[in-house]
Amino acid sequence: MDEVPHKKLVVRRNTSSHFHRKGDMPQFHPGTPVDMCCWSRPCGVVVVNAQEPDHPIIYVNLVFEQITGYRADEVLGRNCQFLQYRGPFAKRRYPLVDNRVAAEISRCLSEGFEFQGEILNFRKDGSPLMNKLYIKTICDDEGIITHFLGVQSFKEANLDLGPLPGLVWKKSSDAVHTLILGDMHSQKSLFVCRNCSFKKCCPLYKVSDEVLVVNILARLTPRDVTSLGSVCHRFYNLTKDESLWKLVCLKIWGQETISILESVTRRRRLQWGRIARELTTLEAAAWRKLTVGGSVEPSCCNFSVCAVGSKVVLFGGEGVNMQPMNDTFVLDLSEDFPEWRHVNVNSAPPGRWGHTLSCLSGSRLVVFGGCGRNGLLNDAFVLDLDEPQPTWHEVSCSTRPQPRSWHSSCTLDGTKLIVSGGCTDSGVLLSDTFLLDLTVEKPVWQEINVSWRPPSRLGHTLSVLGNHKILMYGGLATSGPLRLRSSDVYIIDLSEEEPRWKSVIGSMPPGGVIPCNSAPPPRLDHAAVSLPGGRVVVFGGSVAGSHLETKLYILDTTEEKPTWRIVYIPGQQPKYASGHSTCLVGGTRVVVLGGHHTEDWILTELHELCLVNHTGTD
């Protein structure tokens, strides 16, 4: 066996007296992420969270993905040590990796040192690489280390280790890796080295800025646009343009999401580039607890809430002795001192609980179904909060869905109400899906006919993906003669000529073991929030056992094989959250009412998950 190449390392101490403050940061040359690491080849860039115990990865660039073979979604949230393991299924460090260098890296991370040296790493297919690694600390304005930036210059390691046991790789794999490295090192590469001139670089430099922005950069993902910003001075300047970032966000998130976020950018003076970064990486997400004024009287539970602009609207609920309520309350979070206010409305719907309340375009909202004084309901009412005298208007329809409660609903384009599942008066679970278009003069309920539908269920959630797709998750579902909590994920695309439900992720079998530590346990009555870019966040709800589920899970439906992962959010999180007491405000704030226990609703205490830093400073 060949010898492992000699490794050199340099450690620089970064004591508290030498922390760089924001105004004292060294000047970086365009085209390089760190001035001290201007190597003549393109570099992999990794950013890890220094404030989490295991230093999870929060960002990798395209070079890292191309050279290592690991996609970003496969490594985000993991510790970088997996590169020292040979292959994706290895459980320990490969014997040829120098333990002294690995230990020195760990020490530097734990004590706030900078590091420079070489260590043996492995691609996803098990082939060896030498990683010339430079680690730099990133500090906030207080001098506290918040992140570590790792710059990696890879080269082939002169080791013949053979293929991974039990796996057969194509003979051309080494040639492919060599071709990738060769292409990125060539003068035609987009990665501009310090010794390259513009005349010898990619023909893209002959294209006008307008064409680059509109026809190329605006079609990329936020992660790719950020990566290109480190290529050269020209791309760096282009990626600082707010109009470009708005185009990028518009392409991947759609006009409806952009319209919601525009109010946030105007009110909070936030930049589109920053919103794109923070909503993509969730790096700034944090829980906080806030106390509001006013009161919801008479007190109730099993109400429903939704957001209209910056306002949280609460309707109905179960009062004393299971009395159905029909009161409407509003909490305006844009005020300096928010407080609950009872809204005097005309023509209030019959009292109910176990219903759904969904937001429409503008300042309108719609309520459907639930349990009333004389049994289950199947009526729908619309309210416009901006009317001088808000009035509930019943939607008159000749035919209606079967009366139900504990169903789920959502709205498409702010105009169409979708209702799915629920429970009948006799206790039978439902599996149907209905659509009500509220833009027509005489709305008509239309059942979405499909060749196959998910098992009947209640307590599940519907989340909108883009403009036409709906994701169903969880609930109490039928499984033969049994009713079990579910962790199934289904998606339907209503833009198709013949819409059909597709299973994305299935539940574990009864009494089985969850196949992945990051998969959420089966649940019902949970909260689900759609994020821009086809992602869904799930938390809270009722799970098996007596413990309360507080972890937050995220699913990216745009992946080839969508998988769940846990997102660790700092701050004071709620002890309990349910779907009917949670709503998304302004596209960037998830508000949870109460949050103490399933039977304890203190509505003057709220928990808020802020997805974007609203302070207006980076």
NORQUIUR-V514262 format. One record per backbone hydrogen bond with DSSP energy under -0.5 kcal/mol. CO is the residue of the C=O (numbers start at 1). NH is the residue of the N-H. If there is no record, write none. Layout:
BEGIN
co: (CO	CO)
nh: (NH	NH)
END
This chain:
BEGIN
co: (8	10	12	15	16	19	21	22	29	34	35	37	44	45	46	47	47	48	48	49	52	56	57	59	61	62	63	64	65	68	71	71	72	72	75	78	79	80	81	82	83	84	85	87	94	97	98	99	100	101	102	103	104	105	106	107	108	108	114	115	116	117	119	121	123	123	124	127	128	129	129	130	130	131	131	132	133	134	135	136	138	138	140	144	146	146	147	148	148	149	149	150	150	151	152	152	153	155	157	159	164	167	170	171	172	173	174	175	176	177	178	179	180	181	182	183	186	189	190	191	193	197	198	202	203	204	208	209	210	211	211	212	212	213	216	217	221	222	223	224	225	227	228	228	231	232	233	234	235	237	238	241	242	243	244	245	246	247	248	249	250	254	255	256	257	258	259	260	260	261	262	263	264	265	271	272	273	274	275	276	277	278	282	285	286	287	288	290	293	295	301	302	304	306	308	309	310	311	311	312	313	314	315	317	317	318	319	320	323	325	325	327	328	329	330	331	331	332	335	338	339	340	341	342	343	346	352	352	353	354	354	356	358	361	363	364	365	366	367	368	370	370	371	372	375	377	377	379	380	381	382	383	383	384	387	390	391	393	394	395	399	404	404	405	406	408	410	412	412	414	415	416	417	418	419	420	422	423	424	428	430	430	432	433	434	435	436	436	437	441	444	446	447	452	456	457	458	459	459	461	463	464	465	465	468	469	470	471	472	473	475	475	476	477	479	482	484	486	488	489	489	490	491	492	492	493	496	500	502	505	509	516	522	523	523	524	527	529	531	531	534	535	536	537	538	539	541	541	542	548	551	552	553	554	555	555	556	559	563	565	566	567	567	570	571	577	578	579	580	581	583	583	584	585	585	588	588	589	589	590	591	591	592	593	595	595	597	599	600	600	600	601	602	604	604	605	606	607	608	608	609	609	610	612	613)
nh: (118	116	114	18	19	21	24	25	32	37	38	39	152	61	150	58	59	50	148	52	55	49	77	47	65	66	67	68	69	124	74	75	75	76	78	57	82	83	84	85	122	94	87	90	97	99	102	103	104	105	106	107	108	109	110	111	112	113	12	135	10	133	131	129	87	126	88	123	157	121	131	132	155	119	133	153	117	151	115	149	146	147	143	140	50	51	138	48	150	136	151	46	152	134	44	154	132	130	159	161	167	169	173	174	176	177	178	179	180	181	182	183	184	185	186	186	189	202	192	193	196	200	201	205	206	207	212	213	214	215	216	216	217	218	219	220	225	226	227	228	229	230	231	232	192	236	237	238	239	240	241	245	246	247	248	249	250	251	252	253	254	258	259	260	261	262	263	263	264	265	266	267	268	269	275	276	277	278	279	280	281	282	285	570	610	572	608	606	340	297	318	354	315	313	311	586	333	308	313	331	306	329	304	319	325	301	322	323	319	317	352	316	343	314	341	312	333	335	338	293	332	295	330	344	345	392	317	325	371	406	407	368	366	364	385	360	383	358	381	356	372	377	353	375	372	370	404	369	395	367	393	365	385	387	390	346	384	382	396	397	445	370	377	423	459	420	418	415	416	361	438	412	436	410	434	408	430	405	427	424	422	457	421	448	419	446	417	438	440	443	437	435	449	501	478	422	476	525	526	473	471	466	468	469	494	465	492	463	490	461	477	486	458	484	482	479	477	523	474	504	505	472	502	470	494	496	499	493	491	489	512	519	544	475	486	542	539	537	534	535	557	531	555	529	553	527	543	549	524	550	540	567	538	565	536	557	559	562	556	554	568	552	569	287	573	541	581	582	305	593	585	591	586	588	589	611	612	585	591	609	583	593	607	595	575	576	600	601	596	597	602	603	605	292	606	594	290	592	288	610	590	611	286	614	616)
END
